[in-house]
Amino acid sequence: MTSNSKHLPIIAFVLLGVIWGSNFICMKLASELISPAQIVLFRTIFGFFPVLIYALVKKSLCLDHLKHSAHFLVMALLATSLNYYCFVKGTSLLLTGVAGALSGSIPLFTFILAILFIPEEKPSLMKIVGIAIGFIGVVIIARPSGDSLLSSNFEGVFYMVAGSLSVGSSFVYARKFITPLNIPASAITTYQLGFAMILLSLTTSYDGMSAIWTSYNASIGLIVGLGLLGTGLAYIIYYYIASKMGAVTASSVSYIPPLVALVIGSAIVGEPIELVDYFATALIFAGVYMLRRK
């Protein structure tokens, strides 16, 4: 194995974290022009086709899979439509760095749901303490920054928590009902995004949607940043990392996006992110780390 091939999975790992961490500024820019539902529709459409092409190349799609369409529909709702919508709505109400930091709490909710619905998943003292520490971090970030930000701060945190719960539910649902089907991950993701694209196309209002083209930064961020890179390419990179480094290591990429979002928010955008926000993010990381310990 050459030196380059040895380092490629690590490069892919970091790249995926940076892509996902950049999603929040892309959502913020787009939310100033079009509705959250319209953003999710754009993201799903432009994320679907790269994944579809990848699945076709891998020859992982099969008509027989469609007999499990009910499961794909549930994943389309939990892992795509609701998750994406809540994260866009929450990011529109919060600083992008703060929204990104809150996204790091996904493993906390995943573990709680796993304990409730998967009998094999057993809590331990270490994991219970990890959940408590992580939630303290979430509560600190949810603090009011001032009377004028009271409502939007709590509402934004509510949506980010709801989005984390949604994607956490999708992980538990997939483990319980979809993993036993032994369908390739690229196929499942294609069906998930395809079903979500159809649902969103039928339920999203198109009024004012053309406003996204009035801003070069917002339109490129939405189509390229959120769609092609943040959804389509991101899933493909994730499959690659999982195949080369293992699923557990691949899941650790969730540590990177909150840090990237904080750096973009404070250093590039100039958001007034305070030291306490970094402390709260560290608590969330600590809680997630404790959950991953045996």
KOLTIMI-461744 format. One record per residue: residue number from 1; x, y, z of N, C-alpha, C, O in turn. Coordinates in steps of 0.1 Angstrom, whole numbers, plus 2048, in hexadecimal, padded with zeros to 3 digits. Atoms other than C-alpha are relative to their C-alpha. Example, Ala and Ser with C-alpha at 12.3 -4.5 7.8 and 13.67 -1.06 7.14 Angstrom:
KOLTIMI-461744
VODO,1,809,7F4,800,87B,7D3,84E,809,80C,800,813,80C,807 $
VODO,2,7F7,7F5,800,889,7F5,847,7F8,80B,808,7FD,816,809 $
***
This chain:
KOLTIMI-461744
VODO,1,809,7F4,800,800,800,800,809,80C,800,812,80D,808 $
VODO,2,7F8,7F4,801,80E,822,7F6,7FD,809,80C,7F3,808,813 $
VODO,3,802,7F6,7F5,812,83F,80F,7F3,808,7FD,7EC,80A,807 $
VODO,4,80C,7F8,803,7F7,852,7FD,7F3,7F8,803,7EA,7FE,808 $
VODO,5,80C,808,7FD,7DE,835,7FF,7FE,7FE,80F,7F2,7FD,813 $
VODO,6,802,801,7F2,7E5,832,824,7FA,80C,806,7F2,80B,810 $
VODO,7,804,7F4,7FB,7DE,856,82A,7F2,804,7FB,7EB,80D,800 $
VODO,8,80D,7FC,807,7BF,858,813,7F4,7FF,80A,7EC,808,80A $
VODO,9,80B,801,7F7,7A6,84B,82D,800,80C,80B,7F5,811,80E $
VODO,10,7FF,7F5,7F6,7B3,865,847,7FC,80D,7F9,7F5,815,7FF $
VODO,11,803,7F3,807,7B1,881,82D,7F0,800,7FE,7EA,80B,7FF $
VODO,12,80F,801,803,78D,875,824,7F9,803,80D,7EE,80A,80D $
VODO,13,807,7FE,7F2,784,875,84A,800,80F,803,7F5,814,807 $
VODO,14,7FF,7F2,7FD,790,899,84F,7F7,808,7F6,7F0,811,7FA $
VODO,15,808,7F9,80A,780,8A4,82E,7F1,7FF,803,7EA,809,802 $
VODO,16,80E,801,7FD,75E,896,838,7FC,809,80C,7F1,80F,80C $
VODO,17,803,7F7,7F5,75F,8A8,859,7FF,80E,7FD,7F7,816,802 $
VODO,18,800,7F2,805,767,8C9,848,7F4,803,7F8,7EE,80D,7F9 $
VODO,19,80C,7FE,808,74B,8C4,82F,7F4,801,808,7EC,80B,806 $
VODO,20,80C,7FF,7F8,731,8BD,849,801,80C,809,7F6,812,80C $
VODO,21,7FF,7F4,7F8,73E,8D9,85F,7FD,80D,7F9,7F9,816,7FF $
VODO,22,803,7F4,809,73B,8F1,842,7F1,801,7FD,7EC,80C,7F8 $
VODO,23,80E,800,804,716,8E8,83D,7F8,80B,807,7EF,810,802 $
VODO,24,808,7F6,7F8,70B,900,858,800,80E,7FB,7F6,815,7FB $
VODO,25,7FF,7F2,806,717,920,848,7F8,800,7F3,7F2,80A,7EF $
VODO,26,808,801,80C,707,913,827,7F2,801,803,7EA,808,7FC $
VODO,27,80E,800,7FC,6E6,90E,839,7FC,80F,804,7F2,813,801 $
VODO,28,802,7F2,7FB,6E9,931,849,7FE,809,7F4,7F4,811,7F4 $
VODO,29,800,7F7,80C,6EF,943,828,7F3,7FD,7F8,7EC,807,7F4 $
VODO,30,80C,804,808,6D2,930,816,7F4,804,808,7EA,808,801 $
VODO,31,80C,7FD,7F8,6BA,936,833,7FC,80E,800,7F1,812,803 $
VODO,32,803,7F2,801,6BC,95B,82E,7F8,803,7F3,7F3,80E,7F2 $
VODO,33,807,7FE,80D,6AC,957,80B,7F4,7F7,7FE,7EA,7FC,7F8 $
VODO,34,80B,80A,802,695,938,80B,7FD,7F9,80C,804,7FA,816 $
VODO,35,805,807,7F4,682,923,823,808,7F3,803,80F,7EE,7FA $
VODO,36,7F9,80D,7FD,691,905,836,7FC,7F4,7F8,804,7EC,7F4 $
VODO,37,805,80B,808,67B,8ED,823,806,800,7F2,809,7F6,7EC $
VODO,38,7FA,7FE,80D,688,8FB,802,80E,7FC,800,813,7F6,7F6 $
VODO,39,7F1,803,7FF,6AC,8F8,80E,801,7F1,800,80A,7EB,7FA $
VODO,40,7FF,80F,7FF,6A6,8D3,817,7FD,7FA,7F3,803,7F0,7EF $
VODO,41,803,806,80D,696,8CC,7F5,80C,802,7F7,810,7F8,7F0 $
VODO,42,7F4,7FE,808,6B4,8DB,7E3,80B,7F7,804,812,7F0,7FC $
VODO,43,7F5,808,7FB,6CD,8C9,7F9,7FD,7F1,7FC,807,7EA,7F8 $
VODO,44,803,80E,803,6BB,8A7,7F4,801,7FD,7F1,807,7F3,7EE $
VODO,45,7FF,802,80F,6B9,8AB,7CE,80E,7FF,7FC,812,7F5,7F5 $
VODO,46,7F2,800,805,6DD,8B4,7C9,809,7F6,808,814,7F3,803 $
VODO,47,7F9,80B,7F9,6E8,89A,7E3,7FD,7F2,7FB,805,7E9,7FC $
VODO,48,805,80D,804,6D4,87E,7D4,808,7FB,7F4,80B,7EF,7F3 $
VODO,49,7FA,805,80D,6E4,87C,7B1,80E,7FB,802,811,7F1,7FC $
VODO,50,7F3,806,7FE,708,877,7BC,7FF,7F2,807,807,7E9,803 $
VODO,51,801,80D,7F9,6FD,85B,7D4,7FA,7F6,7F6,7FE,7EA,7F6 $
VODO,52,806,809,80A,6E7,84C,7B8,80B,7FB,7F6,80B,7EF,7F4 $
VODO,53,7F5,804,809,705,84C,7A0,809,7F6,806,80D,7EC,800 $
VODO,54,7F7,809,7F9,71B,83C,7BA,7FA,7F2,802,801,7E8,800 $
VODO,55,807,80D,7FE,701,821,7C2,7FF,7F8,7F3,800,7EC,7F3 $
VODO,56,801,807,80D,6FD,819,79D,80E,7FB,7FC,80F,7F0,7F7 $
VODO,57,7F2,804,803,723,817,798,803,7F3,809,809,7EA,804 $
VODO,58,7FD,80C,7F7,725,7FF,7B6,7F6,7F5,7FE,7F8,7EA,804 $
VODO,59,80A,80A,804,707,7EC,7A8,7F9,7FB,80D,7F7,7EF,80F $
VODO,60,805,804,7F3,6F7,7EC,7CB,7F0,801,800,7EA,7FD,80A $
VODO,61,80E,7FE,800,6D3,7F5,7C0,7F9,7F3,7FA,7FF,7EC,7F2 $
VODO,62,807,80D,805,6B9,7D9,7BB,7F1,803,802,7ED,808,80C $
VODO,63,80E,7FE,7FF,694,7DB,7B4,7F9,7F8,80C,7EF,7FD,811 $
VODO,64,805,808,7F5,68E,7C0,7CE,801,808,80E,7F9,805,817 $
VODO,65,7FF,7F8,7F4,699,7DA,7E8,7F3,808,803,7F0,80B,80F $
VODO,66,80C,7F7,7FF,679,7EE,7E2,7F5,7FA,809,7EC,801,80D $
VODO,67,80A,806,7F7,665,7D5,7F6,801,805,80E,7F8,803,817 $
VODO,68,7FE,7FA,7F3,674,7E6,814,7FE,80F,800,804,816,808 $
VODO,69,802,7F2,802,668,808,809,7FB,807,80D,7FF,813,80F $
VODO,70,805,7FA,7F4,656,80F,82A,80C,804,809,80C,80F,80F $
VODO,71,7F4,7FD,7F8,678,80E,83C,808,80C,7FA,80D,814,801 $
VODO,72,7F9,7F5,807,688,825,822,7F8,80D,802,7FF,818,803 $
VODO,73,808,7F4,7FD,66B,83D,827,803,806,80E,804,812,80F $
VODO,74,7FD,7FC,7F2,671,83E,84C,80E,807,801,80F,811,807 $
VODO,75,7F3,7FA,800,696,845,846,800,80D,7F9,807,817,7FC $
VODO,76,801,7F3,807,68D,860,82D,7FB,80B,809,7FF,817,808 $
VODO,77,806,7F6,7F6,679,872,848,80A,803,80B,80C,80F,80D $
VODO,78,7F8,7FE,7F4,690,86D,865,80E,805,7FD,813,80F,803 $
VODO,79,7F2,7FD,802,6B3,86F,856,802,80B,7F5,80D,810,7F4 $
VODO,80,7FE,7F5,80A,6AC,888,83A,7F6,80B,802,7FB,816,806 $
VODO,81,80A,7F5,800,68C,89C,83A,800,808,80D,802,814,80E $
VODO,82,801,7FA,7F2,688,8A3,860,80D,805,805,80E,810,80A $
VODO,83,7F3,7FD,7FB,6AC,8A3,868,806,80D,7F9,80A,816,800 $
VODO,84,7FB,7F5,808,6B6,8BB,84C,7F8,80D,803,7FE,818,805 $
VODO,85,809,7F4,7FE,698,8D2,852,803,806,80E,805,812,80F $
VODO,86,7FD,7FB,7F2,69F,8D5,878,80D,807,801,80E,811,807 $
VODO,87,7F3,7FA,7FF,6C3,8DC,873,801,80D,7F8,808,817,7FD $
VODO,88,801,7F3,807,6BC,8F7,859,7F9,80A,808,7FE,816,80A $
VODO,89,808,7F7,7F8,6A2,907,86F,808,804,80C,808,810,810 $
VODO,90,7F8,7FC,7F4,6B8,906,88E,80C,808,7FC,80F,812,804 $
VODO,91,7F5,7F8,804,6D6,914,87B,7FC,80E,7FC,803,817,7FE $
VODO,92,805,7F2,804,6C1,931,86E,7FD,808,80C,7FD,815,80B $
VODO,93,804,7F8,7F4,6B9,93B,892,80D,801,809,80C,809,813 $
VODO,94,7F4,800,7F7,6DC,935,8A2,80C,805,7F8,80C,806,7EC $
VODO,95,7F3,7FE,806,700,93E,89B,804,7F3,7FA,801,7E9,7FF $
VODO,96,7FC,80D,807,70E,925,882,809,7F7,809,808,7EB,808 $
VODO,97,7F7,807,7F8,729,91B,89A,7F9,7F9,80B,7FC,7ED,80F $
VODO,98,808,806,7F5,710,915,8B6,7F8,7F4,7FB,7F7,7EA,801 $
VODO,99,808,80A,806,6FA,901,89F,808,7F3,7FD,804,7E8,800 $
VODO,100,7F7,80B,803,717,8EC,894,805,7F8,80D,806,7EC,80D $
VODO,101,7FC,806,7F3,722,8E6,8B8,7F4,7F7,805,7F7,7EC,80A $
VODO,102,80B,808,7FC,6FF,8D9,8C0,7FE,7F3,7F8,7F9,7E9,7FD $
VODO,103,801,80C,809,700,8C1,8A3,809,7F4,806,807,7E9,803 $
VODO,104,7F7,80A,7FA,71C,8AF,8B7,7F9,7F7,80A,7FE,7ED,80F $
VODO,105,807,807,7F6,701,8A3,8CF,7F8,7F4,7FA,7F2,7EC,802 $
VODO,106,808,80B,806,6F2,889,8B6,803,7F3,806,7F9,7EC,809 $
VODO,107,7FE,80D,7F9,704,86B,8C6,7F9,7FF,80D,7F6,7F4,812 $
VODO,108,806,800,7F3,6F5,875,8E8,7F1,7FB,7FE,7ED,7F2,805 $
VODO,109,80E,804,802,6D1,871,8DA,7FF,7F2,7FA,7F6,7EB,7FD $
VODO,110,800,80D,806,6DA,853,8C6,801,7F5,80B,7FA,7EB,80A $
VODO,111,7FE,809,7F5,6E6,841,8E5,7F4,7FE,809,7F0,7F3,80D $
VODO,112,80C,801,7F8,6C8,84A,8F9,7F5,7F8,7FA,7EE,7F0,800 $
VODO,113,80B,808,808,6B0,83D,8DE,804,7F2,7FF,7FB,7E9,7FF $
VODO,114,7FC,80E,801,6C5,81E,8DB,7FD,7F8,80C,7F9,7ED,80C $
VODO,115,803,807,7F3,6C2,816,900,7F1,7FD,801,7ED,7F3,806 $
VODO,116,80E,801,7FF,69C,81B,8FD,7FA,7F5,7F7,7F1,7EE,7FA $
VODO,117,806,809,80A,696,806,8DE,808,7F4,7FB,803,7EC,7F4 $
VODO,118,7F8,80B,803,6B3,7EE,8DA,804,7F9,80C,80D,7FE,814 $
VODO,119,7FE,807,7F4,6B4,7D4,8F5,80F,7FD,803,813,7FD,80F $
VODO,120,7F2,803,7FE,6D9,7CB,8EF,808,80B,805,813,809,80A $
VODO,121,7F8,7F5,7FC,6E4,7EE,8F6,7FE,803,80F,7F3,806,814 $
VODO,122,801,7FE,7F2,6EC,7F1,91B,807,80C,805,812,80F,800 $
VODO,123,7FA,7F4,7FB,6F3,811,92E,80B,7FC,80A,80A,7F2,811 $
VODO,124,7F6,801,7F6,712,814,944,802,80D,807,7FD,817,802 $
VODO,125,7FE,7F4,7F9,71C,82D,95E,808,80A,7F8,805,816,7F8 $
VODO,126,7F8,7F8,809,736,83B,946,7F7,807,7F6,7F9,813,7F4 $
VODO,127,808,7FB,80B,71C,840,92B,7F5,809,806,7F2,813,7FF $
VODO,128,80A,7F7,7F9,702,84F,943,806,80D,803,800,818,801 $
VODO,129,7F9,7F4,7FD,71B,868,94F,803,808,7F3,802,814,7F3 $
VODO,130,7FD,7FA,80D,725,86F,92A,7F3,808,7FB,7F5,813,7F6 $
VODO,131,80D,7F9,804,700,877,922,7FE,80C,808,7FA,817,802 $
VODO,132,803,7F4,7F7,6FD,88E,940,80A,80C,7FC,805,817,7FC $
VODO,133,7F7,7F6,803,71D,8A1,937,7FD,806,7F2,7FD,813,7F1 $
VODO,134,803,7FB,80D,713,8A4,913,7F4,809,800,7F4,814,7FA $
VODO,135,80C,7F8,7FF,6F1,8B2,91C,802,80D,807,7FC,817,804 $
VODO,136,7FC,7F4,7FA,701,8CB,933,805,80A,7F6,802,816,7F6 $
VODO,137,7FB,7F8,80B,713,8D8,914,7F5,806,7F8,7F6,811,7F4 $
VODO,138,80B,7FC,808,6F3,8DA,901,7F8,80B,807,7F5,816,801 $
VODO,139,807,7F6,7F8,6E2,8EE,91D,808,80D,801,802,818,800 $
VODO,140,7F8,7F4,7FF,6FF,906,920,7FF,808,7F3,7FE,814,7F3 $
VODO,141,801,7FA,80C,6FD,90D,8FB,7F2,807,7FE,7F0,811,7F8 $
VODO,142,80E,7FB,801,6D7,912,8FE,7FE,80C,809,7F3,812,809 $
VODO,143,803,7F5,7F7,6DC,92E,918,7FC,80C,7F8,800,80E,7EC $
VODO,144,804,7F3,807,6CC,950,90E,80C,809,800,813,80B,80A $
VODO,145,7F4,7F6,801,6E7,968,901,7FC,80E,802,804,817,801 $
VODO,146,805,7F3,7FE,6D1,985,909,7F1,800,7FE,7EC,7F6,7F7 $
VODO,147,80F,800,801,6AC,98E,90B,7FB,7FF,7F1,7F1,7F8,7EF $
VODO,148,805,800,80E,6A9,994,8E5,803,7F3,7F9,7FC,7F0,7EF $
VODO,149,7FD,80D,807,6B8,972,8DD,7F9,7F4,807,7FB,7E9,803 $
VODO,150,806,80A,7F8,6A4,95F,8F7,7F8,7F6,7F8,7FA,7EA,7F9 $
VODO,151,809,809,807,689,951,8E0,807,7F8,7F5,806,7EC,7F3 $
VODO,152,7FA,807,80C,69E,94A,8C1,80B,7F6,805,80D,7EC,7FE $
VODO,153,7F6,809,7FB,6BA,93A,8D6,7FA,7F3,804,7FF,7E8,800 $
VODO,154,806,80C,7FC,6A3,921,8E6,7F9,7F9,7F5,7FA,7ED,7F4 $
VODO,155,807,806,80C,68F,91B,8C6,80B,7F9,7F7,809,7EE,7F2 $
VODO,156,7F6,805,808,6AF,916,8B3,806,7F3,806,808,7E9,7FF $
VODO,157,7FB,80C,7F9,6BC,8FD,8CD,7F6,7F5,7FF,7FA,7E9,7FD $
VODO,158,80A,80A,801,69B,8EB,8CC,800,7F9,7F3,800,7ED,7F2 $
VODO,159,800,806,80D,69D,8E6,8A7,80D,7F7,7FE,80C,7ED,7F8 $
VODO,160,7F3,808,801,6C2,8DA,8A9,7FE,7F3,808,803,7E8,803 $
VODO,161,802,80D,7F8,6B8,8C1,8C4,7F7,7F7,7F9,7F9,7EB,7F9 $
VODO,162,80A,808,807,69A,8B6,8B0,807,7F9,7F4,804,7ED,7F1 $
VODO,163,7F9,806,80B,6B1,8B0,892,809,7F5,804,80A,7EB,7FE $
VODO,164,7F8,80A,7FB,6C9,89D,8A7,7F8,7F3,804,7FD,7E8,802 $
VODO,165,809,80B,7FC,6AD,888,8B5,7FB,7F8,7F3,7FB,7EC,7F4 $
VODO,166,805,806,80C,6A0,881,892,80B,7F7,7F9,808,7EC,7F6 $
VODO,167,7F5,808,806,6C2,875,884,804,7F5,809,808,7EA,805 $
VODO,168,7FD,80A,7F6,6C8,862,8A4,7F6,7F5,7FF,7F9,7E9,800 $
VODO,169,80A,80A,802,6A7,850,89F,802,7F8,7F4,7FF,7EC,7F3 $
VODO,170,7FD,807,80C,6B1,848,87C,80B,7F5,801,80A,7EA,7FC $
VODO,171,7F6,809,7FD,6D0,837,888,7FB,7F3,807,7FE,7E8,804 $
VODO,172,806,80B,7F8,6BD,822,8A1,7F6,7F8,7F7,7F6,7EB,7F8 $
VODO,173,809,807,809,6A2,81A,887,807,7F7,7F6,804,7EC,7F4 $
VODO,174,7F8,808,80A,6BC,80F,86E,806,7F4,806,806,7E9,800 $
VODO,175,7F9,80B,7FA,6CE,7F9,886,7F6,7F5,803,7F9,7E9,802 $
VODO,176,80A,80A,7FC,6AD,7E8,891,7F9,7FA,7F4,7F6,7EE,7F4 $
VODO,177,809,806,80B,69B,7E4,870,807,7FF,7F2,803,7F7,7EA $
VODO,178,7FA,800,80E,6B2,7EB,852,80D,7F9,7FF,810,7F2,7F6 $
VODO,179,7F4,808,800,6D4,7DD,85C,7FE,7F1,7FD,806,7EB,7F6 $
VODO,180,802,80F,803,6C6,7B9,85D,7FC,7FD,7F2,7FD,7F1,7EE $
VODO,181,803,803,80E,6BB,7BD,839,80C,7FE,7F7,80B,7F9,7EC $
VODO,182,7F4,802,808,6DF,7BD,82D,800,807,7F3,805,802,7E9 $
VODO,183,800,7F8,80C,6D9,7D8,813,80C,809,801,80F,810,80B $
VODO,184,7F4,7F7,800,6F9,7EC,809,7FC,80E,804,7F2,813,801 $
VODO,185,802,7F3,7FA,6FC,80D,81A,7FD,80B,7F5,7F5,813,7F6 $
VODO,186,802,7F7,80B,6FE,81F,7F8,7F2,7FF,7FB,7ED,809,7F6 $
VODO,187,80E,802,804,6DD,810,7EE,7F6,806,809,7ED,80D,805 $
VODO,188,809,7FB,7F6,6CC,819,80E,7FF,810,7FF,7F5,816,800 $
VODO,189,7FF,7F2,800,6D8,83D,80C,7F9,806,7F3,7F3,810,7F3 $
VODO,190,807,7FB,80D,6CC,840,7E7,7F1,7FF,802,7EA,809,7FE $
VODO,191,80F,801,7FE,6A9,833,7F0,7FC,80B,80A,7F1,811,808 $
VODO,192,803,7F6,7F6,6A9,84A,80F,7FF,80E,7FA,7F5,815,7FC $
VODO,193,800,7F3,806,6B2,869,7FC,7F5,801,7F5,7EF,80C,7F3 $
VODO,194,809,800,80B,69C,85F,7DE,7F1,802,806,7EA,80A,800 $
VODO,195,80D,7FF,7FA,67D,85B,7F4,7FE,80E,806,7F3,814,804 $
VODO,196,800,7F2,7FB,685,87C,806,7FE,80A,7F5,7F6,813,7F7 $
VODO,197,802,7F7,80B,688,88E,7E5,7F2,800,7FB,7ED,80B,7F8 $
VODO,198,80E,801,805,666,882,7DA,7F7,807,80A,7EE,80F,806 $
VODO,199,809,7FB,7F6,655,88B,7FB,802,80F,800,7F8,817,801 $
VODO,200,7FD,7F1,7FF,666,8AE,7FC,7FB,807,7F4,7F6,812,7F5 $
VODO,201,805,7FA,80C,65D,8B5,7D8,7F1,802,800,7EC,80B,7FA $
VODO,202,80F,800,800,638,8AE,7DF,7FB,809,80B,7F0,80E,80A $
VODO,203,805,7F9,7F4,636,8C1,800,806,80E,802,801,816,80A $
VODO,204,7F9,7F3,7FF,64E,8DF,7FC,7F9,80B,7F8,7F6,809,7EC $
VODO,205,804,7F5,807,641,901,7F2,80B,806,7F7,816,807,7FC $
VODO,206,7F6,7FB,809,653,90F,7D4,800,80F,7FF,808,815,7F7 $
VODO,207,801,7F2,800,649,933,7DA,80D,807,805,812,803,810 $
VODO,208,7F4,7F9,7FC,667,94A,7DB,80D,7F8,800,818,7FC,804 $
VODO,209,7F5,809,800,67F,92D,7D5,80C,806,7F7,817,803,7F9 $
VODO,210,7F6,7FA,809,691,940,7B9,809,80A,806,813,80F,801 $
VODO,211,7F8,7F6,7F9,69E,959,7D3,80E,7FB,802,818,803,804 $
VODO,212,7F3,806,7FD,6BB,941,7D9,80B,804,7F5,817,805,7F8 $
VODO,213,7F7,7FD,80B,6CA,94B,7B7,804,80F,800,80D,813,7F8 $
VODO,214,7FC,7F1,7FF,6CD,970,7C1,80D,801,808,813,80C,808 $
VODO,215,7F3,800,7F9,6EC,967,7D6,809,7F5,7FB,805,7E9,7FD $
VODO,216,7F6,80A,805,70A,956,7C7,805,7F7,80B,805,7EA,80A $
VODO,217,7FA,808,7F5,718,94B,7E9,7F5,7F6,805,7F9,7EB,808 $
VODO,218,80B,809,7FB,6F6,93D,7F5,7FD,7F5,7F7,7FB,7E9,7FB $
VODO,219,804,80B,80A,6EE,92A,7D5,80B,7F6,7FF,808,7EA,7FE $
VODO,220,7F5,809,801,711,91B,7D2,801,7F8,80D,803,7EC,80D $
VODO,221,7FF,806,7F4,711,913,7F7,7F5,7F5,802,7F8,7EA,807 $
VODO,222,80B,809,7FF,6EF,902,7F5,802,7F4,7F6,801,7E8,7FB $
VODO,223,7FF,80B,80A,6F5,8EE,7D5,80C,7F8,801,80C,7EB,802 $
VODO,224,7F3,807,7FF,71A,8E6,7D8,803,7FB,80E,806,7F0,811 $
VODO,225,7FC,802,7F2,720,8E9,7FD,7F7,7F6,807,7FB,7EC,80D $
VODO,226,809,808,7F9,700,8D9,80B,7FC,7F3,7F7,7FB,7E8,7FD $
VODO,227,804,80B,808,6F5,8C3,7ED,80A,7F7,7FB,80C,7EC,800 $
VODO,228,7F6,808,807,711,8B6,7D8,80B,7FB,80A,80E,7EF,80A $
VODO,229,7F5,804,7F6,72C,8B6,7F4,7FA,7FC,80D,7FE,7F1,812 $
VODO,230,805,803,7F2,719,8B7,815,7F7,7F4,801,7F5,7EF,80C $
VODO,231,809,80C,800,701,89B,80B,805,7F5,7F7,809,7EA,7FC $
VODO,232,7FC,80B,809,70B,888,7EC,80E,7FB,802,810,7EF,805 $
VODO,233,7F2,804,7FF,731,888,7EE,803,7FB,80F,80B,7F2,811 $
VODO,234,7FD,804,7F2,730,886,814,7FC,7F2,803,804,7EB,80A $
VODO,235,804,80E,7FE,71D,865,814,80A,7F7,7FA,80E,7ED,800 $
VODO,236,7F6,808,807,735,857,7FB,80D,7FF,807,813,7F4,809 $
VODO,237,7F4,800,7F9,753,861,80F,7FE,7F8,80D,807,7F1,811 $
VODO,238,803,807,7F4,743,853,82E,801,7F1,7FE,807,7E9,806 $
VODO,239,7FF,80E,803,73F,831,81E,80E,7FC,7FE,812,7F1,803 $
VODO,240,7F2,803,803,763,832,813,808,7FF,80E,80F,7F5,810 $
VODO,241,7F9,800,7F3,76F,83A,837,7FC,7F4,808,804,7ED,80E $
VODO,242,805,80C,7F8,759,81F,846,807,7F3,7FB,80A,7EA,802 $
VODO,243,7FA,80C,805,768,805,82E,80E,7FF,803,814,7F4,804 $
VODO,244,7F1,800,7FE,78C,80F,834,803,801,80F,80E,7FB,813 $
VODO,245,7FC,7FD,7F2,78B,819,859,7F6,7F9,80A,7F9,7F9,816 $
VODO,246,80A,806,7F7,76C,807,867,7F5,80A,804,7F7,816,804 $
VODO,247,80C,7F8,7FE,749,814,870,802,808,80D,7FE,814,80D $
VODO,248,7FE,7F9,7F3,753,81E,894,809,80C,7FE,806,817,802 $
VODO,249,7F7,7F5,803,770,833,888,7FA,80B,7F7,7FB,817,7FA $
VODO,250,807,7F7,809,75B,842,86C,7F6,809,808,7F5,815,805 $
VODO,251,80A,7F8,7F9,741,84D,885,806,80B,809,7FF,814,80C $
VODO,252,7F9,7F6,7F8,75B,860,898,802,80E,7F9,806,817,7FF $
VODO,253,7FF,7F4,808,75B,87A,87C,7F6,80B,806,7F8,816,803 $
VODO,254,80A,7F7,7FB,73E,88A,88F,807,80A,80A,801,814,80E $
VODO,255,7F9,7F6,7F7,758,89B,8A6,805,80C,7F8,807,817,7FE $
VODO,256,7FA,7F5,808,765,8B1,889,7F6,80B,7FC,7FA,817,7FE $
VODO,257,809,7F5,805,746,8C4,87B,7FE,80B,80B,7FE,817,807 $
VODO,258,802,7F5,7F7,73F,8D7,89C,80C,809,801,80A,815,802 $
VODO,259,7F4,7F8,7FF,763,8E3,89E,801,809,7F3,804,815,7F4 $
VODO,260,7FF,7F9,80C,763,8ED,879,7F5,80B,800,7F8,817,7FC $
VODO,261,80B,7F6,800,741,8FF,87D,804,80C,80A,801,818,807 $
VODO,262,7FC,7F6,7F6,74F,912,89C,80B,809,7FA,80B,815,7FB $
VODO,263,7F5,7F8,806,76F,91D,889,7FA,809,7F5,7FE,814,7F4 $
VODO,264,806,7F8,80B,75B,928,86A,7F8,80C,806,7F8,817,801 $
VODO,265,809,7F6,7FA,742,93B,880,808,80B,807,804,817,805 $
VODO,266,7F9,7F6,7F9,75C,94D,895,80B,807,7F8,80C,813,7F8 $
VODO,267,7F4,7FA,807,77B,951,87F,7FD,805,7F2,803,80F,7EE $
VODO,268,803,7FC,80E,76B,954,85C,7F4,809,800,7F5,814,7F9 $
VODO,269,80D,7F8,801,748,962,861,801,80B,80A,7FA,816,808 $
VODO,270,7FF,7F5,7F6,751,976,880,7F5,800,80A,7F1,80A,810 $
VODO,271,80B,801,7F7,735,969,896,805,802,80E,810,7FD,811 $
VODO,272,7FB,7FE,7F2,737,973,8BB,7FF,7F3,809,7F7,7F3,812 $
VODO,273,801,80C,7F8,73C,950,8C8,809,801,80C,815,805,80B $
VODO,274,7FA,7FD,7F3,746,951,8ED,808,7F3,804,806,7E8,800 $
VODO,275,7F8,80B,7FA,75F,93C,901,7F7,7F5,806,7FB,7E9,805 $
VODO,276,809,80A,7F9,742,92B,913,7FA,7F6,7F5,7F7,7EB,7F8 $
VODO,277,805,809,80B,736,91D,8F1,80A,7F5,7FD,807,7EA,7FA $
VODO,278,7F6,80A,802,757,90C,8EC,801,7F6,80B,803,7EA,809 $
VODO,279,801,808,7F4,755,8FF,90F,7F5,7F6,7FF,7F6,7EA,802 $
VODO,280,80C,809,801,732,8F1,909,803,7F6,7F5,7FF,7EA,7F7 $
VODO,281,7FD,809,80B,73E,8E1,8E8,80A,7F5,806,808,7E9,802 $
VODO,282,7F7,80A,7FA,75B,8D0,8FC,7F8,7F6,809,7FC,7EB,809 $
VODO,283,808,809,7F8,741,8C2,914,7F8,7F6,7F8,7F8,7EA,7FB $
VODO,284,807,809,809,72D,8B4,8F7,809,7F5,7FB,806,7E9,7FB $
VODO,285,7F6,809,805,74C,8A4,8E9,804,7F6,80B,805,7EA,808 $
VODO,286,7FD,809,7F5,755,896,90B,7F5,7F5,803,7F8,7EA,805 $
VODO,287,80B,809,7FE,733,887,90F,7FF,7F5,7F5,7FD,7E9,7F8 $
VODO,288,800,809,80C,734,877,8EC,80C,7F6,802,80A,7EA,7FF $
VODO,289,7F4,809,7FF,757,869,8F3,7FD,7F6,80B,801,7EA,809 $
VODO,290,803,809,7F6,74B,859,913,7F6,7F5,7FC,7F6,7EA,800 $
VODO,291,80A,809,806,72E,849,900,808,7F5,7F8,803,7EA,7F7 $
VODO,292,7F9,809,809,748,839,8E8,809,7F6,808,80E,7ED,802 $
VODO,293,7F7,809,7F8,75C,829,905,7F8,7F3,803,7EC,7F4,806 $
VODO,294,806,80D,7FC,756,805,90C,7FD,7FF,80F,7F8,7F5,814 $
***
